[in-house]
Structure formats: C-alpha cells, structure tokens
Amino acid sequence: MAGTEEGKPRRKKSRRGNGEGSIDKRNDGRWVAEVPAGWSPKTGKPKREYIYGKTRAEVAEKLAKTLSEIHAGTYVAPDKITTGGWLDRWLAGKLKLRRSTRENYDYMITQHLKPVIGNKLLRKIQRPELQKLINDLHEKGHVDGNGGLSPRSVEIAAIILRSSLKRAWLDGLIGRNPAAGLELPEKNAEEVVPFTREEAIAFLNKAKDNRQFAAYYLDLRSGVRRGELLGFQWKDIDRKAMQIRVQRQLLQILQPEGSRTKYALEFAPPKTKKSKGTIPLSHGTLAVLDAHRAAQDKERAFFGDKYQDEDLIFCTPDGRRLWPRNVNRQYRALLKAAKIPYRKLHALRHTCATLLIEDGEELKVVQELLRHTSISTTANIYVHVLDRMKKKADKRFDRILPIEGVTQPAQPARLRLLRKFPDILRNSKRSPKL
C-alpha cells in the first residue's frame, strides 16, 4: 500500500514516457505534470508549474506543448495569464464547434467580454464581477450603449464564461470556477406573431408571379428555416416517397481577416441532429416545384456555359447561391405590395405551425414537421396558440354536454328570494338574513 513516512497517502507514481517529464496520478483521480518554469527572482530557486488533466495522455500532450513553448520563449506562466488571453486559447481549442457558433463566440469575446475583463489576471477573477458583467450586458450591453443585449446573447456570454473557466479549473489554472453560479436575467418567451390565414393567402397571391414563388410556397407549407430552404438541391427530392430531405443549410459566413470578401456563402450541416430529416411533399407542392424547374431550365439554356450549376432549387437566374439579404429584401417588397404588416421571414415557419395547430393538427405532428428536438420546445413556442385552442375546446362542451333549463348564470340566494317573494321582502322593515 502506497504511503509516506508520516503515514499520509501519497500520489501514485506512473512510469515516465520518453521526454515527458514527471507525470503523476493524484488522489482525486486527475493526472498532474510538473514543469520547470524558470527561476524565482525572490529566492533564486527553480520555479515549477503544474499541468492537470483527466487522463495521462491528455497531460502528456499538454506537457509537450508547454515544453515546446518554453523552448520557443512564448510560454506564459499560469499566474501571468490574463482572462482575455485565456478566452482566446479556450476558443482556439474548441475544435468541434460549428463555424457559425465559433463566429458568434468570437464576436461576444471580442466585443463584450475582453473590453471589460480581458486585462484581468485569470487567477483573480471573482464571481461578483462576472455577475455584474452579465447584468450590465442585459441592461446596457449594446456596443453603442443604446440598450441591452437580447436574452439569448446574454445567455451565450454566460455559456462562454462557464465553459472557459471550467476548463481553466480542470487544467489547474484556478482553484474553482467563479462562473458556475452565475444568474441570468429572467427570459421572457417572446410571443411569435404569425400571419393570419387571410394574410398568408394574400401574400402567396402577390408572390405567384415572382420567380421565387415556389420558395415562399414551400416555406409556408413545410415551415423550413431560411438556410435550409436556400440549401435545397434537386437531388434532395424523392418523388416516389413524395418527400424532400433536409441535408444542409446555406449560411453567410464571416471570412478571416485579409480575405477578398468579408462574407461568403457556405454550406453547413442542419442546425441540430433532429433538423436533418424529411419533409412530405403533396401533389400540389410537387406541381409548384415542377413549374419552378421548367422556368429554371429556360434560364439554364439562356446562360449556357456561364450557368453555375450547383443543382440548387432556389438560386439566381445564372445558378449562383442566393444571398440571404437579397431574399429578405425581395420578401419585404412583396409584403409591402400586398399591404401586409412586416414580419421577419421566419414568420412563415411560425405561420405554418400556427395554421396547422388551429386546424386541429396534433402537436406531435407539428413537432416532427418543424423538426424540433422535443415536443416541449414546440409547446413553449406556440403556447399562445394552444391557449386559444383550449378556450375553443372549452366552448365546444356547451354542445357536447348540454343541460336543459340552464340558460343563465346561477343567482345568489338573496336575489332568488327577492324575485320569488317581492311583496314580503318589500313590506318587511328588516330584510331577513340570508
């Protein structure tokens, strides 16, 4: 049994790999490596830093990287690491992040977190100042100082702080995670404002002569997201099964500094695993898509070799990918022409769900059509619609459970007596207690 002369338990020693240095297993199950980190200016003795990890392999990899930085002269001792520097290192190490998510995180770190806590030493960060940062972002977080950030943006800031500081704690850079107990401002669910049935019909009638009519029609019929709509290819349609597969989405991605353009259109996987699925196509929808393809074939013939064919269902006349801002601009113009109050393009998705629920469709079917991760997500988004449906359901009981003779609300006992014996009560000096 391992122990020290004083009878205290000691760390379990592991055999060193070639060139790894000292790597031990701690009593708490984590692994630790000792790293020579120069000399103490106060004592003149060698300084040693410690690297932590869940597995020996993880520590060995970190140790090799640290030794390489020490030899290159770029190593920064843990007690000198700033919070801003750590946030950058943490984000660079998140290799599995979706590109759009990485961009959102990078923007939040650069614009909102580093200006406030970036120069603060990582080991000195405390929970109260992080809570104040979260509160300030909620109340006055806009870069121009005009109002606060959206609840979702504040939530992203908290996610970054919790995850990055948890990593710092696991790596032994700080004694605890000061962001673990952060409280977010109350998140009020925004009531979605879909189009009415009459507005949806008026919009489609106004758009039927537009070359992208099929896009709006499919969006209203299926509730697909904008990126998914713009990412559809003709090969995604299964005519035999009468469905279309959601395989990808088209996103506007911020490019690295020095690139020829600031943004580029790139294909990406659907938003979630649940988002990757199939959507049924009726005979009517297939007919609309067939008419759209016939018009597209004429455009392809007109441009000839200059047509940039990516098999896209919805694209520019010469086959190029559609910029979301151009789609939004055209959509806004159609609403204005139809004299319909403006709502975001995403309102077409909400309208699809709302019309189905109001028509009595089961919530589970709507969830599957919209490809929400859980039915609770669908219920939370469309709670206002469900409330209206509950009221309608309650009114139906007047027809389902009729009771003869009940035509008015029940009357209080005193009022019933007054109506039954008006003369007796009128002539009495004192009304009886009822």
C-alpha positions as CSV (number, residue, x, y, z in Angstrom):
1,M,0.0,0.0,0.0
2,A,1.4,3.4,-1.0
3,G,2.2,5.9,1.7
4,T,4.7,8.3,3.2
5,E,6.8,8.0,6.3
6,E,4.3,10.2,8.1
7,G,1.5,7.7,7.2
8,K,-0.1,10.1,4.8
9,P,-1.3,8.9,1.4
10,R,0.9,9.9,-1.5
11,R,0.3,10.4,-5.2
12,K,0.6,7.3,-7.3
13,K,3.7,7.5,-9.4
14,S,3.4,6.5,-13.1
15,R,6.2,5.4,-15.3
16,R,7.5,8.3,-17.5
17,G,7.3,8.2,-21.2
18,N,10.4,9.3,-23.1
19,G,10.9,13.0,-22.8
20,E,7.6,13.6,-21.0
21,G,9.0,14.7,-17.6
22,S,7.2,13.9,-14.4
23,I,3.6,12.8,-14.7
24,D,1.7,11.5,-11.6
25,K,-1.8,10.5,-10.7
26,R,-3.5,12.4,-7.9
27,N,-5.7,11.0,-5.2
28,D,-8.7,12.7,-6.7
29,G,-8.2,10.7,-10.0
30,R,-6.7,13.6,-12.0
31,W,-3.2,13.5,-13.5
32,V,-0.6,16.1,-13.0
33,A,2.7,17.0,-14.6
34,E,5.5,19.2,-13.1
35,V,7.1,21.7,-15.5
36,P,10.3,23.6,-14.9
37,A,9.3,27.3,-15.4
38,G,12.5,29.3,-14.9
39,W,13.8,30.8,-11.7
40,S,12.2,32.7,-8.9
41,P,13.6,36.3,-8.8
42,K,13.0,36.4,-5.0
43,T,14.6,33.1,-3.9
44,G,16.8,32.3,-6.8
45,K,15.4,28.7,-6.7
46,P,13.8,26.9,-9.7
47,K,10.1,27.5,-10.3
48,R,7.8,24.7,-11.2
49,E,4.3,24.8,-12.7
50,Y,1.7,22.1,-12.7
51,I,-0.4,20.8,-15.6
52,Y,-3.6,18.9,-14.8
53,G,-5.9,16.6,-16.9
54,K,-8.4,13.8,-16.7
55,T,-6.1,11.3,-18.4
56,R,-2.4,10.7,-18.6
57,A,-2.5,11.1,-22.4
58,E,-4.1,14.5,-22.0
59,V,-1.5,15.7,-19.5
60,A,1.3,14.3,-21.7
61,E,0.0,16.3,-24.7
62,K,-0.3,19.5,-22.7
63,L,3.2,18.9,-21.2
64,A,4.8,18.5,-24.6
65,K,3.1,21.7,-25.8
66,T,4.2,23.6,-22.7
67,L,7.8,22.4,-23.1
68,S,7.7,23.5,-26.7
69,E,6.5,27.0,-25.7
70,I,9.2,27.2,-23.0
71,H,11.9,26.4,-25.5
72,A,10.5,28.8,-28.0
73,G,10.2,31.6,-25.4
74,T,6.5,32.0,-25.8
75,Y,5.4,30.3,-22.6
76,V,3.3,32.4,-20.2
77,A,3.2,31.2,-16.5
78,P,-0.3,30.4,-15.2
79,D,-0.1,33.3,-12.7
80,K,0.5,35.7,-15.5
81,I,-2.3,34.5,-17.9
82,T,-4.9,37.2,-18.4
83,T,-8.6,36.4,-18.8
84,G,-8.6,37.7,-22.3
85,G,-5.7,35.6,-23.3
86,W,-7.3,32.5,-21.7
87,L,-10.6,33.1,-23.6
88,D,-8.7,33.2,-26.9
89,R,-6.8,30.0,-26.0
90,W,-10.0,28.3,-24.9
91,L,-11.9,29.2,-28.1
92,A,-8.9,28.1,-30.3
93,G,-9.0,24.7,-28.6
94,K,-12.8,24.2,-29.3
95,L,-12.2,22.2,-32.5
96,K,-15.7,20.7,-32.7
97,L,-17.6,24.0,-32.7
98,R,-19.8,24.7,-35.7
99,R,-18.3,27.6,-37.7
100,S,-21.3,29.9,-37.2
101,T,-21.1,29.2,-33.4
102,R,-17.4,29.9,-33.4
103,E,-18.1,33.3,-35.1
104,N,-20.8,34.1,-32.5
105,Y,-18.4,33.2,-29.6
106,D,-15.5,35.1,-31.1
107,Y,-17.7,38.2,-31.6
108,M,-19.0,38.0,-28.0
109,I,-15.5,37.6,-26.6
110,T,-14.0,40.4,-28.7
111,Q,-16.8,43.0,-28.4
112,H,-18.3,42.4,-25.0
113,L,-16.1,40.3,-22.7
114,K,-12.5,41.2,-23.3
115,P,-13.1,45.0,-23.1
116,V,-14.3,44.5,-19.5
117,I,-12.3,41.6,-18.1
118,G,-9.7,41.0,-20.7
119,N,-6.8,42.5,-18.9
120,K,-7.7,41.0,-15.5
121,L,-5.4,38.2,-14.4
122,L,-7.3,34.9,-14.8
123,R,-6.5,33.7,-11.2
124,K,-8.0,36.9,-9.8
125,I,-11.4,36.7,-11.5
126,Q,-14.2,36.6,-9.0
127,R,-17.9,35.7,-9.3
128,P,-19.3,39.2,-8.3
129,E,-17.5,41.0,-11.1
130,L,-18.7,38.3,-13.6
131,Q,-22.3,38.7,-12.3
132,K,-22.0,42.4,-12.7
133,L,-20.8,41.9,-16.3
134,I,-23.8,39.7,-17.1
135,N,-26.2,42.2,-15.6
136,D,-24.6,45.1,-17.5
137,L,-24.8,43.2,-20.8
138,H,-28.5,42.7,-20.1
139,E,-29.2,46.4,-19.2
140,K,-26.7,48.3,-21.4
141,G,-24.7,45.8,-23.4
142,H,-25.0,47.3,-26.9
143,V,-21.7,48.4,-28.3
144,D,-23.2,51.9,-28.9
145,G,-24.5,51.9,-25.3
146,N,-28.1,52.1,-26.6
147,G,-29.9,49.5,-24.5
148,G,-29.1,45.9,-23.5
149,L,-28.4,42.7,-25.4
150,S,-31.1,40.2,-26.1
151,P,-31.6,37.4,-23.5
152,R,-30.1,34.9,-25.9
153,S,-26.9,37.0,-26.4
154,V,-26.6,37.3,-22.6
155,E,-27.0,33.5,-22.3
156,I,-24.2,33.0,-24.9
157,A,-21.9,35.2,-22.8
158,A,-22.7,33.1,-19.7
159,I,-22.1,29.9,-21.6
160,I,-18.7,31.1,-22.7
161,L,-17.7,32.2,-19.2
162,R,-18.9,29.0,-17.6
163,S,-17.2,26.7,-20.1
164,S,-13.9,28.5,-20.4
165,L,-13.4,28.9,-16.7
166,K,-14.4,25.3,-16.1
167,R,-11.7,24.4,-18.5
168,A,-9.2,26.6,-16.6
169,W,-10.2,24.9,-13.3
170,L,-9.8,21.4,-14.8
171,D,-6.4,22.5,-16.1
172,G,-5.4,23.6,-12.6
173,L,-5.1,27.3,-13.5
174,I,-7.7,28.5,-11.0
175,G,-8.9,27.0,-7.7
176,R,-12.6,27.0,-8.6
177,N,-14.9,28.1,-11.4
178,P,-16.2,31.6,-10.5
179,A,-18.8,31.5,-13.3
180,A,-20.5,28.3,-12.0
181,G,-23.2,30.2,-10.1
182,L,-24.0,33.0,-12.5
183,E,-27.6,34.0,-12.6
184,L,-29.2,35.0,-15.8
185,P,-31.9,37.7,-16.1
186,E,-35.4,36.3,-16.5
187,K,-36.0,35.2,-20.0
188,N,-39.5,36.1,-21.1
189,A,-40.7,34.0,-24.0
190,E,-41.4,36.2,-27.0
191,E,-44.8,35.6,-28.4
192,V,-44.5,34.7,-32.1
193,V,-46.6,36.8,-34.5
194,P,-47.5,34.6,-37.5
195,F,-49.5,35.7,-40.5
196,T,-53.3,35.1,-40.4
197,R,-54.7,32.7,-42.9
198,E,-56.0,35.6,-45.0
199,E,-52.6,37.3,-44.9
200,A,-50.9,34.1,-46.0
201,I,-53.2,33.7,-48.9
202,A,-52.8,37.4,-49.9
203,F,-49.0,37.1,-49.7
204,L,-49.0,34.0,-52.0
205,N,-51.3,35.6,-54.5
206,K,-49.0,38.6,-54.7
207,A,-45.9,36.4,-55.0
208,K,-47.2,33.9,-57.6
209,D,-45.7,35.9,-60.5
210,N,-42.3,36.1,-58.7
211,R,-39.6,33.7,-59.9
212,Q,-39.1,32.5,-56.3
213,F,-42.8,31.9,-55.7
214,A,-42.0,28.2,-55.1
215,A,-39.7,29.1,-52.3
216,Y,-42.3,31.0,-50.4
217,Y,-44.9,28.4,-51.1
218,L,-42.7,25.6,-49.8
219,D,-41.7,27.6,-46.8
220,L,-45.4,28.2,-45.8
221,R,-46.3,24.6,-46.5
222,S,-43.3,23.0,-44.6
223,G,-42.0,25.5,-42.1
224,V,-38.4,25.0,-43.2
225,R,-35.8,27.5,-42.0
226,R,-34.3,30.0,-44.4
227,G,-30.9,28.4,-44.6
228,E,-32.4,25.0,-45.2
229,L,-34.6,26.4,-48.0
230,L,-31.7,28.0,-49.8
231,G,-29.6,24.8,-49.4
232,F,-32.1,22.5,-51.1
233,Q,-30.9,20.7,-54.2
234,W,-33.0,18.9,-56.8
235,K,-31.4,15.6,-55.8
236,D,-32.9,16.0,-52.3
237,I,-36.4,15.4,-53.7
238,D,-37.7,11.8,-53.6
239,R,-40.7,11.8,-56.0
240,K,-41.5,8.2,-55.3
241,A,-41.8,8.8,-51.5
242,M,-43.1,12.3,-52.1
243,Q,-40.7,14.0,-49.7
244,I,-37.7,16.2,-49.7
245,R,-34.6,15.6,-47.5
246,V,-33.1,18.3,-45.3
247,Q,-29.4,17.7,-45.8
248,R,-27.7,21.0,-45.5
249,Q,-28.2,24.8,-45.0
250,L,-26.7,27.8,-46.8
251,L,-25.2,30.3,-44.4
252,Q,-23.5,33.7,-44.7
253,I,-20.1,33.1,-43.0
254,L,-17.7,35.8,-41.8
255,Q,-14.3,35.3,-43.5
256,P,-10.8,35.6,-41.9
257,E,-9.1,39.0,-42.0
258,G,-7.3,39.6,-45.2
259,S,-9.8,37.6,-47.3
260,R,-11.0,39.0,-50.6
261,T,-14.6,39.4,-49.2
262,K,-15.9,39.9,-45.7
263,Y,-18.6,37.2,-46.0
264,A,-19.0,34.1,-48.1
265,L,-21.9,31.8,-48.7
266,E,-21.1,28.3,-47.5
267,F,-23.0,25.0,-47.0
268,A,-23.2,23.7,-43.4
269,P,-25.0,20.8,-41.7
270,P,-28.5,21.5,-40.5
271,K,-28.9,23.3,-37.2
272,T,-29.3,20.2,-35.0
273,K,-29.3,16.4,-35.5
274,K,-33.1,16.5,-35.3
275,S,-33.1,19.1,-38.1
276,K,-31.7,16.6,-40.5
277,G,-34.8,14.8,-41.7
278,T,-37.5,14.6,-44.4
279,I,-40.5,16.8,-45.2
280,P,-43.6,15.4,-47.0
281,L,-44.5,16.9,-50.4
282,S,-48.1,16.9,-51.6
283,H,-49.1,16.6,-55.2
284,G,-49.8,20.3,-55.2
285,T,-46.4,21.2,-53.9
286,L,-44.7,18.9,-56.4
287,A,-46.6,20.6,-59.2
288,V,-45.4,24.0,-58.0
289,L,-41.8,22.7,-57.9
290,D,-42.2,21.2,-61.4
291,A,-43.3,24.6,-62.8
292,H,-40.3,26.2,-61.0
293,R,-37.9,23.7,-62.5
294,A,-39.3,24.3,-66.0
295,A,-38.6,28.1,-65.6
296,Q,-35.2,27.3,-64.3
297,D,-34.4,25.1,-67.3
298,K,-35.1,28.0,-69.6
299,E,-32.7,30.2,-67.6
300,R,-30.0,27.5,-67.8
301,A,-30.4,27.3,-71.5
302,F,-30.2,31.1,-71.8
303,F,-26.9,31.4,-69.9
304,G,-25.4,28.2,-71.4
305,D,-21.8,27.6,-70.3
306,K,-22.0,30.6,-68.0
307,Y,-24.7,29.0,-65.8
308,Q,-23.1,28.0,-62.5
309,D,-24.9,24.7,-61.9
310,E,-24.9,23.5,-58.2
311,D,-28.2,21.7,-58.6
312,L,-29.8,24.3,-56.3
313,I,-33.6,24.5,-56.3
314,F,-33.5,28.2,-55.4
315,C,-30.8,30.3,-56.9
316,T,-30.1,33.3,-59.0
317,P,-31.0,33.3,-62.8
318,D,-27.5,32.1,-63.6
319,G,-27.4,29.4,-60.9
320,R,-25.4,31.2,-58.2
321,R,-26.3,30.9,-54.5
322,L,-28.8,33.4,-53.1
323,W,-27.6,35.9,-50.5
324,P,-30.0,35.9,-47.5
325,R,-30.1,39.7,-47.5
326,N,-31.4,39.7,-51.1
327,V,-34.1,37.2,-50.3
328,N,-35.1,39.3,-47.3
329,R,-35.2,42.4,-49.5
330,Q,-37.5,40.8,-52.1
331,Y,-39.7,39.3,-49.3
332,R,-40.2,42.7,-47.7
333,A,-41.1,44.2,-51.1
334,L,-43.8,41.5,-51.6
335,L,-45.3,42.2,-48.2
336,K,-45.4,45.9,-48.9
337,A,-47.1,45.3,-52.3
338,A,-49.6,43.1,-50.6
339,K,-50.2,45.7,-47.9
340,I,-49.4,43.2,-45.2
341,P,-47.6,44.5,-42.0
342,Y,-43.9,43.4,-42.0
343,R,-42.8,40.3,-40.1
344,K,-39.5,38.6,-40.4
345,L,-39.1,35.8,-43.0
346,H,-39.1,33.3,-40.1
347,A,-42.7,34.2,-39.5
348,L,-43.6,31.9,-42.5
349,R,-42.3,29.0,-40.4
350,H,-44.4,30.1,-37.4
351,T,-47.4,30.6,-39.7
352,C,-47.1,27.0,-41.0
353,A,-47.2,25.7,-37.4
354,T,-50.0,28.0,-36.2
355,L,-52.3,27.2,-39.1
356,L,-51.9,23.5,-38.5
357,I,-52.5,23.7,-34.8
358,E,-55.5,25.9,-35.2
359,D,-56.9,23.4,-37.7
360,G,-56.7,20.7,-35.1
361,E,-53.4,19.0,-36.0
362,E,-51.7,17.1,-33.2
363,L,-48.8,18.9,-31.5
364,K,-46.5,15.8,-32.0
365,V,-47.1,16.0,-35.8
366,V,-46.2,19.7,-35.8
367,Q,-43.1,19.0,-33.8
368,E,-42.0,16.4,-36.3
369,L,-42.7,18.6,-39.3
370,L,-40.7,21.5,-37.8
371,R,-38.1,19.1,-36.5
372,H,-37.9,20.5,-33.0
373,T,-35.7,18.5,-30.7
374,S,-38.5,18.0,-28.2
375,I,-42.3,18.5,-28.1
376,S,-41.8,20.8,-25.1
377,T,-40.0,23.2,-27.5
378,T,-42.9,23.3,-29.8
379,A,-45.4,23.7,-26.9
380,N,-43.4,26.6,-25.4
381,I,-43.1,28.5,-28.8
382,Y,-46.8,28.1,-29.6
383,V,-48.3,28.3,-26.1
384,H,-50.4,31.3,-27.2
385,V,-52.0,29.3,-30.0
386,L,-52.6,26.4,-27.6
387,D,-54.3,28.8,-25.1
388,R,-56.7,29.9,-27.9
389,M,-57.3,26.3,-28.8
390,K,-58.1,25.4,-25.1
391,K,-60.7,28.1,-25.0
392,K,-62.3,26.9,-28.2
393,A,-62.3,23.3,-26.8
394,D,-64.0,24.5,-23.6
395,K,-66.7,26.3,-25.6
396,R,-67.4,23.0,-27.5
397,F,-68.6,21.5,-24.2
398,D,-71.7,23.7,-24.4
399,R,-72.6,21.5,-27.4
400,I,-71.1,18.2,-26.2
401,L,-72.7,18.4,-22.7
402,P,-76.0,20.4,-23.0
403,I,-78.1,20.7,-19.8
404,E,-81.8,21.7,-20.3
405,G,-83.1,24.7,-18.4
406,V,-79.6,26.2,-17.7
407,T,-79.6,29.4,-19.8
408,Q,-78.4,32.0,-17.3
409,P,-75.6,32.1,-14.7
410,A,-76.6,30.9,-11.2
411,Q,-78.1,33.7,-9.0
412,P,-77.2,34.4,-5.3
413,A,-79.8,33.2,-2.8
414,R,-80.9,36.7,-1.7
415,L,-81.6,37.6,-5.3
416,R,-83.6,34.4,-5.9
417,L,-85.8,35.2,-2.9
418,L,-86.4,38.8,-3.9
419,R,-87.6,37.6,-7.3
420,K,-89.8,34.9,-5.7
421,F,-91.3,36.9,-2.8
422,P,-91.0,40.6,-3.8
423,D,-94.0,41.8,-1.7
424,I,-93.0,40.1,1.5
425,L,-89.5,41.5,1.5
426,R,-90.6,44.9,0.3
427,N,-93.1,45.3,3.2
428,S,-90.8,44.0,5.9
429,K,-88.9,46.6,7.9
430,R,-85.9,44.4,8.2
431,S,-84.7,42.1,5.5
432,P,-84.2,38.5,6.6
433,K,-80.6,37.3,6.9
434,L,-79.9,35.0,4.0
